[in-house]
Amino acid sequence: MTMTAPHPASVIDDASVTEFAETGSVLVRGLFSPDEVATIEQGIEKVLADPSPRFKVASSDTDPGSFVEDFCNWQRIEELRQIAFSSRAADVAAALTASRQVRLYHDHVLVKEPRTRQETPWHQDQPYYNVDGFANCSMWAPVDSVPAESTLEFLSGSHRQGWLMPRSFMTNEAKWFPEGSLNDLPDVEADRGAHDIRGWAMEPGDAVFFHMLTLHHSYGVPGTSRRRAFSLRFLGDDMVHAPRRWVTSPQFDGLEDELPGGSPMDHPLFPVLRETA
Ligand SMILES: O=C(O)CCC(=O)C(=O)O
């Protein structure tokens, strides 16, 4: 796999790097060119037409729309590989995580069709992942216009509050840890005004970056537009393999036999996207 040359460090300004460090999320307007947006859109449509074995429906049968997800498609969908390796997203990740090296952890396609009622409940991502460390970020980029009512929202500063109880999205069950063993998430929806919630209406080309411990959420899609998004998950310098007792999302079967716990994610599944001397 050829590694593309990194884009200039000016891909993101210092104020945005500070904003990410302090709040755990940042918006980057116009990160992707119209051609790149078209490439992502083609990649998403290829995934929908030919889903991987990891594909899942994250909404109920009775939902008037649908929420579907797929993971780890960069190796088989050229368009998604191209965006992961050659777009400026990995440069932004290097700057935000202050990392010498950035690896791709995985890619994630998330599509909510018009009239989807299924919310994405407030959650952190890292408890569902098999990695430990703090130098990380995820990117989420829609290829459709996303109004404020359907956008991804973030709870400011939550990436610095440690792990909160992960629960299953559709049934809200504590499947991973016994009830009471971790602090529960704040009930943000019960009193939104009491929380510092960040979120932006977005246009194709825009991307949000957020820490894997930042609490985030989105409502359904009440309107007539689709909300197709592509996400890339990036690992910076201190990220290491953390085999879990529970099923992770995504799950990397057999990885523990090849990569001991605590070691860097030095494996072909997690290619280096950027590296500086
Ligand atoms: O697209 C969504 O609604 C959820 C996205 C999300 O939770 C994520 O990218 O980690």
Ligand as a Chemical Component Dictionary entry (heavy atoms), coordinates in Angstrom:
data_LIG
# 
_chem_comp.id                   LIG 
_chem_comp.type                 NON-POLYMER 
_chem_comp.pdbx_formal_charge   0 
_chem_comp.three_letter_code    LIG 
# 
loop_
_chem_comp_atom.comp_id 
_chem_comp_atom.atom_id 
_chem_comp_atom.alt_atom_id 
_chem_comp_atom.type_symbol 
_chem_comp_atom.charge 
_chem_comp_atom.model_Cartn_x 
_chem_comp_atom.model_Cartn_y 
_chem_comp_atom.model_Cartn_z 
_chem_comp_atom.pdbx_ordinal 
LIG O1 O1 O 0 -24.462 8.916 12.593 1  
LIG C1 C1 C 0 -24.904 8.862 13.745 2  
LIG O2 O2 O 0 -26.053 9.166 14.055 3  
LIG C2 C2 C 0 -24.041 8.354 14.865 4  
LIG C3 C3 C 0 -22.588 8.522 14.615 5  
LIG C4 C4 C 0 -21.749 7.993 15.710 6  
LIG O3 O3 O 0 -22.184 7.672 16.779 7  
LIG C5 C5 C 0 -20.334 7.887 15.455 8  
LIG O4 O4 O 0 -19.881 8.209 14.338 9  
LIG O5 O5 O 0 -19.590 7.463 16.379 10 
# 
loop_
_chem_comp_bond.comp_id 
_chem_comp_bond.atom_id_1 
_chem_comp_bond.atom_id_2 
_chem_comp_bond.value_order 
_chem_comp_bond.pdbx_ordinal 
LIG O1 C1 DOUB 1 
LIG C1 O2 SING 2 
LIG C1 C2 SING 3 
LIG C2 C3 SING 4 
LIG C3 C4 SING 5 
LIG C4 O3 DOUB 6 
LIG C4 C5 SING 7 
LIG C5 O4 DOUB 8 
LIG C5 O5 SING 9 
# 
